[in-house]
């Protein structure tokens, strides 16, 4: 265990507190009430592996960026972003809203989780339109909701395995997938995968529907752009590189953003270092 010089310990504590505050503000966790009344297990019980996966800030940040990159490969998911969001200026807003929704549906009371789900469904009610090829899309389409959920769940789990717990058991992984499926189903998704094998089979079925076109590249550019704050930009640059590296090979190919093999060890070392700093700041053990 490292011993901190008593003369600099207060400065170290202040730095840690400042970083922790900045991280919580970035995801808006201080705005949430996650209290559960006695006897209320919420939608996802405290014994679920989802509590561990969703509780690791670095895995959720890297996995969250990777999930957005994966989701936008579906024309329907991309169209909702293209037509209805200010994606060029609101990338952190999108990550914040996603983080808050996951926190409430994972850790919050049943009432709070159901309220969050109803709120998202009401937003989806207004998101519909026509794809460039003339096909209609609707954000409440069960198949589209399943795609968005699977991309998120798989990305969070990939990041957790790589940057937090590579020994996370196959049984725990499958239980994580099954436990989080309830949220997707409450949102309106259907035929939601319940295991890692189900996810692999689902990807094989859906891959012919995915596209990497100029709109995908423009949205991805906006998501991965560096912001004005130097410290935040540096952290997001590391997380973004790790998120691209986390993508399945076929998804990275559609983005035309495959990291060079020789750069992968450096990307993963940098992300591992970032993860250690974030856990130190948030006092995770």
PASEBA-1860 file (N, C-alpha, C; in nm, 3 decimals):
! residues 285
1> XXXXXXXX> 0.084/-0.119/0.000/0.000/0.000/0.000/0.088/0.124/0.000 ~ 0.059/0.218/-0.088/0.137/0.341/-0.095/0.111/0.427/0.027 ~ 0.216/0.492/0.075/0.204/0.582/0.190/0.218/0.725/0.141 ~ 0.118/0.808/0.170/0.120/0.946/0.127/0.183/1.033/0.235 ~ 0.276/1.118/0.194/0.340/1.212/0.286/0.233/1.296/0.355 ~ 0.234/1.301/0.491/0.132/1.379/0.561/0.127/1.525/0.518 ~ 0.238/1.577/0.467/0.241/1.717/0.425/0.160/1.740/0.298 ~ 0.152/1.637/0.214/0.080/1.656/0.087/-0.056/1.585/0.086
9> XXXXXXXX> -0.083/1.509/0.193/-0.209/1.435/0.199/-0.331/1.525/0.180 ~ -0.338/1.644/0.243/-0.456/1.729/0.221/-0.474/1.771/0.075 ~ -0.363/1.798/0.007/-0.371/1.836/-0.133/-0.420/1.719/-0.218 ~ -0.374/1.599/-0.185/-0.418/1.479/-0.258/-0.567/1.458/-0.236 ~ -0.612/1.476/-0.112/-0.755/1.459/-0.082/-0.840/1.562/-0.156 ~ -0.789/1.684/-0.164/-0.863/1.788/-0.236/-0.871/1.756/-0.385 ~ -0.761/1.707/-0.440/-0.759/1.671/-0.582/-0.856/1.557/-0.610 ~ -0.856/1.460/-0.521/-0.948/1.348/-0.540/-1.093/1.394/-0.529
17> XXXXXXXX> -1.123/1.476/-0.432/-1.260/1.526/-0.414/-1.304/1.609/-0.535 ~ -1.212/1.690/-0.587/-1.244/1.775/-0.702/-1.274/1.690/-0.825 ~ -1.191/1.587/-0.848/-1.213/1.500/-0.963/-1.343/1.422/-0.947 ~ -1.369/1.373/-0.826/-1.493/1.299/-0.802/-1.615/1.386/-0.829 ~ -1.609/1.512/-0.785/-1.720/1.603/-0.808/-1.741/1.627/-0.957 ~ -1.631/1.646/-1.029/-1.641/1.669/-1.174/-1.702/1.548/-1.245 ~ -1.665/1.428/-1.202/-1.719/1.306/-1.263/-1.868/1.294/-1.236 ~ -1.907/1.323/-1.112/-2.050/1.312/-1.077/-2.132/1.416/-1.150
25> XXXXXXXX> -2.074/1.535/-1.171/-2.145/1.638/-1.247/-2.158/1.599/-1.393 ~ -2.055/1.531/-1.446/-2.057/1.492/-1.586/-2.172/1.397/-1.616 ~ -2.202/1.306/-1.522/-2.310/1.209/-1.545/-2.438/1.245/-1.470 ~ -2.433/1.352/-1.392/-2.553/1.397/-1.322/-2.599/1.305/-1.212 ~ -2.507/1.229/-1.151/-2.548/1.134/-1.048/-2.598/1.202/-0.922 ~ -2.551/1.324/-0.897/-2.597/1.394/-0.777/-2.741/1.441/-0.787 ~ -2.799/1.433/-0.905/-2.937/1.478/-0.925/-3.038/1.367/-0.898 ~ -2.992/1.246/-0.871/-3.081/1.131/-0.863/-3.111/1.090/-0.719
33> XXXXXXXX> -3.234/1.047/-0.697/-3.275/0.987/-0.570/-3.290/0.838/-0.595 ~ -3.195/0.760/-0.542/-3.194/0.616/-0.566/-3.240/0.537/-0.443 ~ -3.304/0.605/-0.350/-3.352/0.538/-0.229/-3.464/0.440/-0.264 ~ -3.463/0.325/-0.197/-3.568/0.225/-0.213/-3.644/0.210/-0.082 ~ -3.776/0.212/-0.087/-3.853/0.188/0.036/-3.827/0.048/0.088 ~ -3.846/0.024/0.217/-3.828/-0.112/0.271/-3.915/-0.213/0.196 ~ -3.854/-0.324/0.160/-3.926/-0.429/0.090/-3.934/-0.411/-0.060 ~ -3.881/-0.302/-0.112/-3.885/-0.277/-0.257/-3.751/-0.317/-0.318
41> XXXXXXXX> -3.753/-0.421/-0.400/-3.630/-0.468/-0.465/-3.603/-0.397/-0.597 ~ -3.690/-0.303/-0.637/-3.671/-0.237/-0.764/-3.689/-0.333/-0.879 ~ -3.652/-0.290/-0.997/-3.661/-0.379/-1.113/-3.546/-0.478/-1.117 ~ -3.432/-0.439/-1.062/-3.313/-0.525/-1.060/-3.264/-0.534/-0.916 ~ -3.270/-0.652/-0.859/-3.233/-0.673/-0.719/-3.086/-0.650/-0.692 ~ -3.055/-0.622/-0.566/-2.917/-0.589/-0.527/-2.820/-0.706/-0.545 ~ -2.871/-0.827/-0.557/-2.782/-0.942/-0.578/-2.744/-0.960/-0.724 ~ -2.801/-0.880/-0.812/-2.775/-0.896/-0.955/-2.634/-0.851/-0.992
49> XXXXXXXX> -2.569/-0.921/-1.085/-2.440/-0.875/-1.137/-2.448/-0.736/-1.200 ~ -2.568/-0.692/-1.236/-2.583/-0.558/-1.295/-2.538/-0.450/-1.199 ~ -2.550/-0.474/-1.069/-2.506/-0.374/-0.972/-2.355/-0.353/-0.979 ~ -2.281/-0.461/-1.005/-2.136/-0.449/-1.019/-2.099/-0.385/-1.152 ~ -2.157/-0.434/-1.261/-2.124/-0.382/-1.394/-2.158/-0.234/-1.405 ~ -2.278/-0.198/-1.365/-2.323/-0.059/-1.379/-2.262/0.033/-1.274 ~ -2.196/-0.024/-1.175/-2.134/0.058/-1.071/-1.990/0.094/-1.100 ~ -1.934/0.044/-1.210/-1.795/0.076/-1.243/-1.793/0.191/-1.343
57> XXXXXXXX> -1.749/0.308/-1.300/-1.758/0.429/-1.381/-1.682/0.415/-1.512 ~ -1.561/0.363/-1.506/-1.479/0.356/-1.627/-1.538/0.261/-1.729 ~ -1.587/0.144/-1.683/-1.647/0.049/-1.776/-1.773/0.107/-1.839 ~ -1.849/0.182/-1.760/-1.972/0.241/-1.814/-1.940/0.355/-1.911 ~ -1.835/0.431/-1.884/-1.800/0.540/-1.975/-1.747/0.485/-2.108 ~ -1.651/0.394/-2.100/-1.596/0.335/-2.222/-1.704/0.254/-2.294 ~ -1.777/0.174/-2.219/-1.884/0.094/-2.278/-1.995/0.180/-2.335 ~ -2.023/0.293/-2.269/-2.129/0.382/-2.317/-2.095/0.445/-2.451
65> XXXXXXXX> -1.971/0.490/-2.467/-1.929/0.548/-2.595/-1.931/0.440/-2.703 ~ -1.882/0.321/-2.668/-1.880/0.211/-2.764/-2.023/0.173/-2.804 ~ -2.115/0.176/-2.707/-2.255/0.143/-2.737/-2.316/0.242/-2.836 ~ -2.287/0.371/-2.817/-2.340/0.471/-2.910/-2.284/0.449/-3.051 ~ -2.156/0.416/-3.060/-2.096/0.388/-3.191/-2.161/0.266/-3.256 ~ -2.193/0.168/-3.175/-2.257/0.047/-3.227/-2.402/0.074/-3.267 ~ -2.475/0.145/-3.181/-2.616/0.172/-3.208/-2.637/0.248/-3.338 ~ -2.550/0.344/-3.367/-2.572/0.428/-3.485/-2.555/0.354/-3.616
73> XXXXXXXX> -2.505/0.231/-3.612/-2.492/0.152/-3.735/-2.628/0.102/-3.785 ~ -2.729/0.107/-3.700/-2.863/0.069/-3.742/-2.932/0.191/-3.801 ~ -2.980/0.185/-3.925/-3.038/0.303/-3.988/-3.150/0.368/-3.907 ~ -3.232/0.288/-3.841/-3.341/0.345/-3.762/-3.291/0.420/-3.640 ~ -3.191/0.364/-3.571/-3.134/0.431/-3.454/-3.062/0.559/-3.497 ~ -2.989/0.552/-3.608/-2.918/0.669/-3.658/-3.015/0.780/-3.697 ~ -3.127/0.744/-3.760/-3.222/0.844/-3.807/-3.280/0.923/-3.691 ~ -3.308/0.855/-3.579/-3.361/0.925/-3.464/-3.264/1.030/-3.412
81> XXXXXXXX> -3.135/0.995/-3.411/-3.032/1.091/-3.369/-3.020/1.204/-3.471 ~ -3.016/1.169/-3.599/-2.996/1.266/-3.706/-3.112/1.366/-3.714 ~ -3.233/1.316/-3.700/-3.351/1.400/-3.719/-3.393/1.478/-3.595 ~ -3.361/1.424/-3.476/-3.422/1.481/-3.355/-3.324/1.528/-3.248 ~ -3.195/1.504/-3.264/-3.102/1.544/-3.157/-2.999/1.644/-3.209 ~ -2.947/1.723/-3.117/-2.840/1.817/-3.150/-2.707/1.746/-3.126 ~ -2.681/1.642/-3.205/-2.569/1.554/-3.176/-2.435/1.624/-3.190 ~ -2.427/1.731/-3.268/-2.298/1.798/-3.286/-2.253/1.873/-3.161
89> XXXXXXXX> -2.347/1.909/-3.075/-2.312/1.985/-2.956/-2.355/1.919/-2.825 ~ -2.417/1.801/-2.834/-2.478/1.744/-2.714/-2.431/1.603/-2.684 ~ -2.307/1.570/-2.714/-2.263/1.433/-2.691/-2.261/1.401/-2.542 ~ -2.216/1.495/-2.457/-2.214/1.468/-2.314/-2.355/1.462/-2.258 ~ -2.446/1.540/-2.316/-2.585/1.534/-2.273/-2.644/1.396/-2.297 ~ -2.613/1.338/-2.413/-2.664/1.204/-2.444/-2.606/1.102/-2.347 ~ -2.477/1.110/-2.320/-2.415/1.017/-2.225/-2.473/1.036/-2.086 ~ -2.497/1.162/-2.046/-2.553/1.189/-1.914/-2.693/1.130/-1.900
97> XXXXXXXX> -2.776/1.151/-2.000/-2.913/1.099/-1.993/-2.914/0.946/-1.988 ~ -2.826/0.885/-2.066/-2.817/0.739/-2.064/-2.772/0.690/-1.928 ~ -2.670/0.755/-1.871/-2.618/0.715/-1.740/-2.725/0.729/-1.632 ~ -2.802/0.836/-1.637/-2.905/0.856/-1.536/-3.016/0.752/-1.550 ~ -3.055/0.722/-1.671/-3.159/0.621/-1.693/-3.114/0.485/-1.640 ~ -2.991/0.448/-1.669/-2.940/0.319/-1.624/-2.929/0.315/-1.472 ~ -2.884/0.425/-1.412/-2.872/0.429/-1.267/-3.008/0.412/-1.199 ~ -3.108/0.483/-1.249/-3.241/0.476/-1.187/-3.304/0.339/-1.206
105> XXXXXXXX> -3.293/0.282/-1.325/-3.356/0.152/-1.349/-3.279/0.038/-1.283 ~ -3.151/0.060/-1.252/-3.073/-0.044/-1.184/-3.085/-0.034/-1.033 ~ -3.066/0.086/-0.979/-3.054/0.104/-0.834/-3.176/0.168/-0.768 ~ -3.263/0.230/-0.847/-3.373/0.305/-0.789/-3.491/0.219/-0.750 ~ -3.590/0.283/-0.690/-3.713/0.215/-0.651/-3.790/0.173/-0.775 ~ -3.886/0.083/-0.754/-3.970/0.040/-0.865/-4.045/0.158/-0.925 ~ -4.099/0.244/-0.839/-4.173/0.361/-0.887/-4.083/0.453/-0.969 ~ -3.962/0.479/-0.919/-3.869/0.568/-0.990/-3.829/0.507/-1.125
113> XXXXXXXX> -3.804/0.376/-1.126/-3.765/0.309/-1.250/-3.878/0.314/-1.351 ~ -3.998/0.285/-1.307/-4.112/0.286/-1.400/-4.141/0.427/-1.451 ~ -4.119/0.527/-1.365/-4.136/0.666/-1.410/-4.034/0.700/-1.518 ~ -3.909/0.657/-1.498/-3.804/0.683/-1.598/-3.837/0.615/-1.730 ~ -3.887/0.493/-1.723/-3.923/0.419/-1.844/-4.039/0.488/-1.916 ~ -4.139/0.530/-1.840/-4.253/0.600/-1.901/-4.209/0.730/-1.967 ~ -4.113/0.798/-1.905/-4.062/0.923/-1.961/-3.993/0.897/-2.096 ~ -3.911/0.793/-2.101/-3.842/0.761/-2.226/-3.943/0.721/-2.333
121> XXXXXXXX> -4.043/0.643/-2.296/-4.143/0.603/-2.394/-4.218/0.725/-2.448 ~ -4.243/0.824/-2.360/-4.313/0.944/-2.408/-4.228/1.023/-2.506 ~ -4.097/1.023/-2.484/-4.006/1.088/-2.579/-4.006/1.012/-2.712 ~ -4.000/0.880/-2.702/-4.001/0.796/-2.823/-4.128/0.816/-2.905 ~ -4.238/0.848/-2.838/-4.364/0.869/-2.910/-4.352/0.979/-3.016 ~ -4.259/1.072/-2.993/-4.245/1.185/-3.085/-4.136/1.164/-3.190 ~ -4.066/1.050/-3.181/-3.952/1.027/-3.271/-3.990/0.924/-3.377 ~ -4.018/0.972/-3.494/-4.052/0.885/-3.607/-4.032/0.964/-3.736
129> XXXXXXXX> -4.017/0.894/-3.844/-3.993/0.963/-3.970/-3.962/0.866/-4.082 ~ -3.887/0.913/-4.178/-3.857/0.835/-4.298/-3.707/0.829/-4.321 ~ -3.656/0.710/-4.348/-3.515/0.692/-4.381/-3.487/0.744/-4.522 ~ -3.360/0.767/-4.556/-3.327/0.815/-4.691/-3.382/0.726/-4.803 ~ -3.400/0.596/-4.776/-3.452/0.507/-4.880/-3.604/0.502/-4.883 ~ -3.669/0.585/-4.798/-3.814/0.589/-4.796/-3.879/0.501/-4.691 ~ -3.802/0.417/-4.622/-3.856/0.330/-4.518/-3.895/0.412/-4.396 ~ -4.009/0.381/-4.336/-4.053/0.448/-4.215/-3.978/0.392/-4.094
137> XXXXXXXX> -3.950/0.479/-3.998/-3.891/0.433/-3.872/-3.968/0.494/-3.756 ~ -3.965/0.425/-3.643/-4.035/0.468/-3.523/-3.952/0.427/-3.402 ~ -3.923/0.521/-3.313/-3.837/0.491/-3.198/-3.899/0.388/-3.104 ~ -4.031/0.372/-3.109/-4.097/0.272/-3.025/-4.113/0.136/-3.095 ~ -4.051/0.121/-3.211/-4.052/-0.008/-3.280/-3.983/-0.112/-3.192 ~ -4.052/-0.221/-3.156/-3.991/-0.321/-3.067/-3.857/-0.374/-3.115 ~ -3.843/-0.396/-3.245/-3.716/-0.447/-3.297/-3.603/-0.346/-3.280 ~ -3.634/-0.218/-3.300/-3.533/-0.114/-3.283/-3.494/-0.100/-3.137
145> XXXXXXXX> -3.592/-0.110/-3.048/-3.564/-0.103/-2.904/-3.475/-0.219/-2.861 ~ -3.497/-0.336/-2.919/-3.412/-0.452/-2.887/-3.269/-0.426/-2.932 ~ -3.252/-0.369/-3.052/-3.118/-0.339/-3.101/-3.045/-0.242/-3.008 ~ -3.111/-0.136/-2.969/-3.048/-0.036/-2.882/-3.009/-0.101/-2.749 ~ -3.097/-0.182/-2.694/-3.068/-0.248/-2.565/-2.950/-0.344/-2.577 ~ -2.951/-0.427/-2.681/-2.843/-0.526/-2.696/-2.709/-0.457/-2.714 ~ -2.706/-0.351/-2.794/-2.580/-0.279/-2.816/-2.527/-0.223/-2.684 ~ -2.616/-0.169/-2.601/-2.574/-0.117/-2.470/-2.525/-0.228/-2.379
153> XXXXXXXX> -2.608/-0.329/-2.361/-2.577/-0.437/-2.268/-2.445/-0.505/-2.304 ~ -2.429/-0.538/-2.429/-2.308/-0.605/-2.474/-2.186/-0.516/-2.456 ~ -2.199/-0.387/-2.485/-2.086/-0.295/-2.473/-2.045/-0.275/-2.328 ~ -2.143/-0.259/-2.238/-2.110/-0.243/-2.096/-2.039/-0.368/-2.044 ~ -2.088/-0.484/-2.083/-2.029/-0.608/-2.035/-1.889/-0.627/-2.092 ~ -1.870/-0.596/-2.219/-1.736/-0.606/-2.279/-1.636/-0.517/-2.204 ~ -1.680/-0.394/-2.175/-1.590/-0.301/-2.106/-1.560/-0.348/-1.964 ~ -1.659/-0.401/-1.896/-1.638/-0.450/-1.759/-1.539/-0.567/-1.758
161> XXXXXXXX> -1.555/-0.656/-1.853/-1.464/-0.771/-1.861/-1.321/-0.727/-1.892 ~ -1.306/-0.627/-1.977/-1.172/-0.586/-2.017/-1.104/-0.497/-1.913 ~ -1.181/-0.409/-1.849/-1.116/-0.307/-1.765/-1.148/-0.317/-1.617 ~ -1.232/-0.411/-1.578/-1.260/-0.425/-1.436/-1.239/-0.567/-1.387 ~ -1.306/-0.665/-1.446/-1.301/-0.801/-1.392/-1.299/-0.904/-1.505 ~ -1.181/-0.934/-1.558/-1.171/-1.034/-1.665/-1.216/-1.173/-1.620 ~ -1.218/-1.196/-1.487/-1.258/-1.327/-1.434/-1.407/-1.336/-1.405 ~ -1.482/-1.234/-1.441/-1.627/-1.235/-1.424/-1.682/-1.362/-1.488
169> XXXXXXXX> -1.749/-1.445/-1.412/-1.785/-1.578/-1.459/-1.887/-1.575/-1.573 ~ -1.887/-1.682/-1.651/-1.985/-1.694/-1.760/-2.126/-1.694/-1.704 ~ -2.145/-1.755/-1.588/-2.277/-1.757/-1.525/-2.321/-1.616/-1.488 ~ -2.229/-1.536/-1.431/-2.261/-1.399/-1.394/-2.290/-1.315/-1.519 ~ -2.215/-1.340/-1.626/-2.239/-1.266/-1.750/-2.380/-1.294/-1.804 ~ -2.418/-1.420/-1.804/-2.551/-1.455/-1.855/-2.661/-1.400/-1.764 ~ -2.635/-1.399/-1.635/-2.737/-1.345/-1.544/-2.750/-1.194/-1.564 ~ -2.638/-1.128/-1.589/-2.642/-0.985/-1.618/-2.730/-0.958/-1.740
177> XXXXXXXX> -2.708/-1.033/-1.846/-2.786/-1.014/-1.968/-2.934/-1.039/-1.941 ~ -2.964/-1.145/-1.866/-3.104/-1.178/-1.837/-3.169/-1.074/-1.747 ~ -3.096/-1.027/-1.645/-3.154/-0.931/-1.550/-3.184/-0.797/-1.614 ~ -3.097/-0.752/-1.704/-3.120/-0.622/-1.767/-3.226/-0.628/-1.876 ~ -3.261/-0.748/-1.920/-3.361/-0.761/-2.026/-3.496/-0.708/-1.980 ~ -3.524/-0.713/-1.850/-3.654/-0.668/-1.800/-3.677/-0.521/-1.831 ~ -3.571/-0.439/-1.825/-3.585/-0.297/-1.854/-3.620/-0.277/-2.001 ~ -3.551/-0.350/-2.088/-3.579/-0.339/-2.231/-3.723/-0.380/-2.261
185> XXXXXXXX> -3.769/-0.485/-2.196/-3.906/-0.532/-2.219/-4.008/-0.431/-2.169 ~ -3.979/-0.364/-2.056/-4.069/-0.260/-2.007/-4.075/-0.142/-2.103 ~ -3.965/-0.119/-2.176/-3.963/-0.012/-2.276/-4.040/-0.050/-2.402 ~ -4.063/-0.180/-2.421/-4.136/-0.224/-2.538/-4.060/-0.317/-2.631 ~ -3.936/-0.353/-2.594/-3.857/-0.444/-2.678/-3.917/-0.585/-2.673 ~ -3.890/-0.661/-2.777/-3.940/-0.798/-2.784/-3.827/-0.892/-2.824 ~ -3.842/-1.019/-2.784/-3.742/-1.122/-2.818/-3.602/-1.077/-2.775 ~ -3.593/-1.030/-2.653/-3.467/-0.976/-2.601/-3.374/-1.090/-2.561
193> XXXXXXXX> -3.248/-1.089/-2.607/-3.153/-1.194/-2.569/-3.137/-1.205/-2.417 ~ -3.115/-1.329/-2.371/-3.105/-1.354/-2.227/-2.972/-1.416/-2.188 ~ -2.878/-1.425/-2.282/-2.746/-1.482/-2.253/-2.647/-1.428/-2.354 ~ -2.517/-1.450/-2.328/-2.416/-1.408/-2.425/-2.432/-1.483/-2.557 ~ -2.470/-1.611/-2.548/-2.492/-1.689/-2.671/-2.609/-1.631/-2.750 ~ -2.713/-1.589/-2.680/-2.827/-1.526/-2.747/-2.784/-1.398/-2.819 ~ -2.696/-1.320/-2.754/-2.649/-1.196/-2.816/-2.570/-1.226/-2.943 ~ -2.484/-1.325/-2.937/-2.405/-1.362/-3.056/-2.497/-1.404/-3.170
201> XXXXXXXX> -2.600/-1.482/-3.139/-2.694/-1.525/-3.242/-2.774/-1.406/-3.294 ~ -2.809/-1.315/-3.205/-2.884/-1.196/-3.246/-2.801/-1.112/-3.343 ~ -2.673/-1.091/-3.313/-2.586/-1.013/-3.402/-2.580/-1.077/-3.541 ~ -2.571/-1.209/-3.545/-2.565/-1.276/-3.676/-2.691/-1.247/-3.757 ~ -2.805/-1.239/-3.692/-2.930/-1.213/-3.763/-2.942/-1.068/-3.809 ~ -2.894/-0.974/-3.726/-2.921/-0.833/-3.753/-2.813/-0.766/-3.838 ~ -2.697/-0.825/-3.847/-2.586/-0.759/-3.917/-2.618/-0.717/-4.061 ~ -2.697/-0.795/-4.136/-2.729/-0.749/-4.273/-2.805/-0.617/-4.278
209> XXXXXXXX> -2.867/-0.577/-4.167/-2.944/-0.452/-4.164/-2.856/-0.330/-4.133 ~ -2.733/-0.352/-4.091/-2.649/-0.242/-4.044/-2.573/-0.176/-4.158 ~ -2.545/-0.048/-4.139/-2.480/0.030/-4.244/-2.375/0.124/-4.184 ~ -2.271/0.150/-4.264/-2.174/0.254/-4.229/-2.167/0.352/-4.346 ~ -2.239/0.464/-4.334/-2.243/0.561/-4.445/-2.197/0.698/-4.398 ~ -2.214/0.799/-4.482/-2.160/0.931/-4.449/-2.229/0.990/-4.326 ~ -2.355/0.955/-4.303/-2.423/1.007/-4.184/-2.367/0.941/-4.058 ~ -2.339/0.813/-4.065/-2.276/0.744/-3.953/-2.142/0.809/-3.921
217> XXXXXXXX> -2.062/0.835/-4.024/-1.930/0.893/-4.002/-1.940/1.033/-3.942 ~ -2.040/1.111/-3.984/-2.056/1.246/-3.930/-2.098/1.243/-3.784 ~ -2.191/1.155/-3.749/-2.234/1.144/-3.610/-2.120/1.092/-3.523 ~ -2.046/0.995/-3.574/-1.932/0.941/-3.499/-1.825/1.048/-3.479 ~ -1.799/1.128/-3.580/-1.702/1.238/-3.566/-1.743/1.333/-3.453 ~ -1.873/1.365/-3.448/-1.922/1.455/-3.344/-1.909/1.391/-3.206 ~ -1.939/1.262/-3.197/-1.930/1.192/-3.069/-1.786/1.187/-3.019 ~ -1.691/1.168/-3.109/-1.551/1.147/-3.071/-1.470/1.276/-3.069
225> XXXXXXXX> -1.531/1.388/-3.103/-1.457/1.515/-3.108/-1.411/1.556/-2.969 ~ -1.297/1.624/-2.963/-1.245/1.673/-2.835/-1.313/1.804/-2.798 ~ -1.349/1.817/-2.671/-1.413/1.939/-2.623/-1.312/2.044/-2.583 ~ -1.360/2.160/-2.535/-1.270/2.271/-2.503/-1.194/2.255/-2.372 ~ -1.248/2.178/-2.277/-1.181/2.161/-2.149/-1.065/2.062/-2.164 ~ -0.940/2.104/-2.139/-0.824/2.018/-2.167/-0.826/1.886/-2.090 ~ -0.857/1.893/-1.959/-0.855/1.770/-1.879/-0.964/1.674/-1.924 ~ -1.083/1.728/-1.945/-1.194/1.644/-1.989/-1.167/1.588/-2.128
233> XXXXXXXX> -1.110/1.672/-2.215/-1.080/1.627/-2.351/-0.979/1.513/-2.350 ~ -0.879/1.522/-2.262/-0.778/1.417/-2.254/-0.840/1.286/-2.207 ~ -0.924/1.294/-2.104/-0.988/1.173/-2.054/-1.081/1.110/-2.157 ~ -1.159/1.195/-2.225/-1.250/1.143/-2.326/-1.176/1.087/-2.447 ~ -1.059/1.144/-2.478/-0.980/1.091/-2.590/-0.934/0.949/-2.559 ~ -0.891/0.926/-2.436/-0.849/0.791/-2.395/-0.969/0.696/-2.398 ~ -1.082/0.742/-2.341/-1.202/0.658/-2.337/-1.254/0.630/-2.477 ~ -1.248/0.729/-2.565/-1.297/0.710/-2.702/-1.213/0.610/-2.779
241> XXXXXXXX> -1.082/0.618/-2.762/-0.995/0.521/-2.829/-1.024/0.380/-2.779 ~ -1.046/0.369/-2.647/-1.078/0.238/-2.590/-1.214/0.190/-2.638 ~ -1.309/0.283/-2.656/-1.443/0.246/-2.704/-1.437/0.192/-2.846 ~ -1.357/0.254/-2.932/-1.340/0.204/-3.068/-1.273/0.066/-3.067 ~ -1.174/0.051/-2.982/-1.104/-0.077/-2.971/-1.196/-0.186/-2.918 ~ -1.298/-0.147/-2.842/-1.391/-0.242/-2.782/-1.493/-0.296/-2.882 ~ -1.516/-0.224/-2.991/-1.617/-0.265/-3.089/-1.586/-0.402/-3.147 ~ -1.689/-0.481/-3.175/-1.665/-0.603/-3.252/-1.599/-0.567/-3.385
249> XXXXXXXX> -1.518/-0.657/-3.438/-1.444/-0.627/-3.559/-1.532/-0.584/-3.675 ~ -1.648/-0.648/-3.691/-1.736/-0.613/-3.802/-1.793/-0.473/-3.786 ~ -1.814/-0.428/-3.659/-1.866/-0.294/-3.636/-1.758/-0.190/-3.663 ~ -1.635/-0.217/-3.620/-1.524/-0.125/-3.647/-1.502/-0.111/-3.797 ~ -1.522/-0.221/-3.870/-1.505/-0.216/-4.016/-1.611/-0.128/-4.080 ~ -1.736/-0.136/-4.033/-1.842/-0.050/-4.087/-1.813/0.098/-4.059 ~ -1.750/0.125/-3.946/-1.711/0.262/-3.913/-1.586/0.305/-3.989 ~ -1.513/0.208/-4.043/-1.384/0.234/-4.106/-1.289/0.299/-4.006
257> XXXXXXXX> -1.291/0.247/-3.884/-1.209/0.303/-3.776/-1.139/0.192/-3.697 ~ -1.093/0.091/-3.764/-1.022/-0.018/-3.694/-0.890/0.034/-3.636 ~ -0.868/0.023/-3.506/-0.736/0.060/-3.453/-0.629/-0.033/-3.509 ~ -0.514/0.023/-3.540/-0.403/-0.059/-3.590/-0.361/-0.158/-3.482 ~ -0.331/-0.282/-3.519/-0.294/-0.383/-3.419/-0.183/-0.338/-3.325 ~ -0.083/-0.265/-3.377/0.028/-0.223/-3.294/-0.011/-0.118/-3.190 ~ -0.125/-0.050/-3.213/-0.168/0.053/-3.118/-0.256/-0.002/-3.006 ~ -0.307/-0.122/-3.023/-0.403/-0.176/-2.926/-0.344/-0.188/-2.785
265> XXXXXXXX> -0.222/-0.239/-2.768/-0.168/-0.246/-2.631/-0.159/-0.109/-2.564 ~ -0.121/-0.006/-2.639/-0.111/0.128/-2.581/-0.250/0.182/-2.546 ~ -0.347/0.157/-2.633/-0.485/0.201/-2.606/-0.536/0.137/-2.478 ~ -0.515/0.008/-2.464/-0.567/-0.064/-2.347/-0.491/-0.026/-2.220 ~ -0.360/-0.003/-2.233/-0.284/0.042/-2.116/-0.331/0.180/-2.071 ~ -0.354/0.268/-2.168/-0.403/0.402/-2.133/-0.539/0.397/-2.068 ~ -0.629/0.314/-2.120/-0.763/0.303/-2.063/-0.758/0.239/-1.925 ~ -0.670/0.142/-1.907/-0.656/0.080/-1.776/-0.606/0.182/-1.674
273> XXXXXXXX> -0.512/0.266/-1.716/-0.464/0.372/-1.627/-0.573/0.472/-1.594 ~ -0.652/0.509/-1.695/-0.765/0.600/-1.670/-0.863/0.538/-1.572 ~ -0.892/0.409/-1.590/-0.986/0.340/-1.501/-0.936/0.342/-1.357 ~ -0.806/0.323/-1.337/-0.750/0.326/-1.202/-0.764/0.465/-1.139 ~ -0.742/0.567/-1.219/-0.756/0.704/-1.168/-0.901/0.733/-1.129 ~ -0.994/0.691/-1.213/-1.135/0.715/-1.185/-1.179/0.641/-1.059 ~ -1.133/0.518/-1.043/-1.170/0.443/-0.922/-1.107/0.505/-0.798 ~ -0.986/0.554/-0.812/-0.921/0.624/-0.701/-1.002/0.747/-0.662
281> XXXXX> -1.044/0.824/-0.761/-1.119/0.944/-0.733/-1.252/0.913/-0.666 ~ -1.317/0.806/-0.709/-1.448/0.771/-0.655/-1.437/0.674/-0.538 ~ -1.312/0.646/-0.498/-1.285/0.559/-0.383/-1.338/0.419/-0.403 ~ -1.343/0.371/-0.529/-1.384/0.233/-0.556/-1.270/0.140/-0.520 ~ -1.303/0.022/-0.476/-1.202/-0.076/-0.437/-1.215/-0.203/-0.519
END
